[in-house]
Each structure stands twice: as structure tokens, then as C-alpha cells.
């Protein structure tokens, strides 16, 4: 099922997941600026553990908590074949400059361990660092990829993690949402 909330936001999921997401989003003050709204929606998704998929202008808003949790499972196990979730596979495939490699198992065989994922984030399949591959309006993805780079130990002058004003805004929004909840 799906529900169009306004001209920018569409929600996908079960009818119950859509109703819950719709009520939480309606309680939230959005700005109309996609870059800011994506961070706000990401905070709402994570704070309320929303299961519905939320799209802003046709593009997924990603749960930071889900992506980081799923990546940490891979870092702990050392293997994508055992630990790669559908959600993380979709994130890597759609946001990080990789191709599907036919399916999730094909992707996992191409990137079987932590070192191969680290190399991917330094230089994706399009020849770019993943962080540089992301359009600036995808602020939710920038936050996630910045944190992933930290977890993968991508540091130094050549691979410096970029801190954006969006990270400051996300912290303020998270605090505001927690006060309301």
C-alpha cells in the first residue's frame, strides 16, 4: 500500500505502518527545504522506529539507525554473506555507487568482507569516494555515509570525514523530537 501525504512525501508499507508514519510526520514541523526535511524525517523514522518506507520527492529517506545497526553486524561477523540484510543491500546498491550484481548474494560475493566494503567506500564502482558520490540534497545519506566511514576507519587528509551543518541540525532536531515524545 502507499499514501501520498503531500506533494513531496509518499509513504509505503502496510496500512498500519502507513497510519503510524503519517501521524508522526504530521506531528513534525517540516521546512519545505528538502535537505533539511530529509534529516528531520530521518530523525522521526529513527525516534519512532517507523517501519514504513518514506520517500521525499521520489527518493527514499533512510533510517540511520537501521543502516548502522546492520553494518555493525557485518563488522562483527566479518562476512557480508552471513550478515547482509535486505535494507543494507538496498542502501549500498541505491546510494553508494554500486550495481546490484544480479542479486544480494551476487553483491555479497563481490564484497565478501569488511576490507572490500572499506575499499568500496574509498572508491566505488564509478571511481568516486562514496561520500563525494552523494548529491548534497541527500543529507540523510550524507550523515549515514559519514558515520560508516568512521566505523570503517577511513581517516586522514585524503579520506577526511566531512562534517556538515546538517549534522548540527540533526542533533538539534533529535533533541526537540525527544522532548515532544
N, C-alpha and C positions, 0 to 999 in steps of 0.2 A: 504494500500500500504506500501511497505517498500523499502529502498535503503541502500545498503552496501556502506559506504563511504570509508573505508579502512579495513584492516584485523581485526581491533579492534572495529570499530564503525558501528552500524546499526541504521537507523532512521525509525520510524514507524509513520504513520499519513496520512492525506490527501495529495494529490500531492502538493498543495500549501504550507502546513505546512512543508513538507519534503524539498521543494526547499528553503524556508526561513531558516530552520535549517541548511541545507547543506551549504548555503552561509555564514552564521555566523560562523559555525565551521571551514570552510576553511579559514576564515579571522583570525582565532585564532591559535597561536603557541602552539602546544601540545608537550609534552616532551617524550612520549613513556613509561613513568612510570605511571602505572595505578592509583596508589594512588594520584599522583599529577594531572594527567589528569582528574580524576573524579571531583576534586574540580574546575579545570578550566572550565570543561563543565557545572558544576552546576552554576557557575557564569555567563556563556554565556546564559544558559537557563533562569536564573532569570533576567539578564540585558535586554535581548531582548524579554522576555515574550513568549518564544517559546512554541508552543502547541504540537509539535511532541514529541513522546517518543524517547529518545536516550538511546541506550544500548552500554555498553563498555564491550567487551568480554562476551556478552550474558546477562549481568546484567544491570538493569535499573539504570540510573543516575537520581537522584531525585531533584526536584525543592525545595529548602529550603523555598522560599517564599510561594509556594502553600501549603506545609505541615504545616508551622507555621500559615499561614492565616486560614487554615481550622481548625486547633486545637484551635485557639483563638475563633472561632465561637462556638465550644463546651464549652470552658471555660466560655464564656459569657452566653450561654443558659443553661449550666449545664446538658445538655442532649445529648447523642450520637444519640438517636433515631431520634431527630429532626434535628441534625446538621452534622451528619457524611456523608462526601462526598465520592464518589467512589474512588477518588485519595487517600484520607487519609486512607480509609479502606484498599486499596491495600498496602499502606506503612506499616500500622500496621501489616497486615497479612503476608506480604513478608519479612519485615525487623525487626520486633520487637519480634519475638519468640512467635507468637500466631498462632492458627489454624483458619480456615475460619468460623467454627461453622455454616456450611451449606451455609450461605449467609450473606450479610451485616446486615440484620435485626437480624439474629441469633447472630452475633458478637455484635451488639449494645445491645441486651438483656443480653449478658454475661458481657458487660462493659457499663452499662447504664449511668454512671455519671463520674464526674471529679475524685472523690475518687477512683473509680475502675480502672481508667486509671493510676492514680498515683501508685496504688498497682501493676499494670501490669509492669510499668517501674522499680519498685523496684525489682520485682520478676516475670519474665514472665512464660509462661506455661511450659518451660523447666527447671525452677528453678533457672534461672540466672537473674541478673540485665540486662536490655536491652543493656546498653552501653557495658557491658562485653560480650554480645552475638554476637556483630558485628565483623566480620573479619577486621583487620587493613587496608586492601587494599580498603575497602569501606569507604573511607574518607568522601565522601559526606554525607553518612548516619550518620557517627560519629558526624559530625558538627550539623546535624539536631537533633539527639537524645540528644546531649549535651544541645542544646537550649531548647528542650522540657523539660528536667529535670529541668532547671532553671525556666521555666514557671510553672511547677508543684510543685516547692518548694522542690525539692529533694536535700538537702544540708547536711552538717555535715560530720564528719570523715567517717562514714560508707558509705555515699552516695555522696562523694565528686565528683564534676564535673571535669572530666579530660580535661585539656586544652592541645591540641596537637599542634605540629609545623604546622600542616595542616591549623589550624585556622589563623595563621600568614600569610601563603602562600595565603590563600583565600582572605584575606584583601588586600594584595599587588596586586593580580590578578584583583580583583574587581576594584581597583583604576586605574590600567592600562587599563582595558576594558572601563571604564567610560571616560578616556582621549581620547580614539580612537573614541568612539561613538559620 
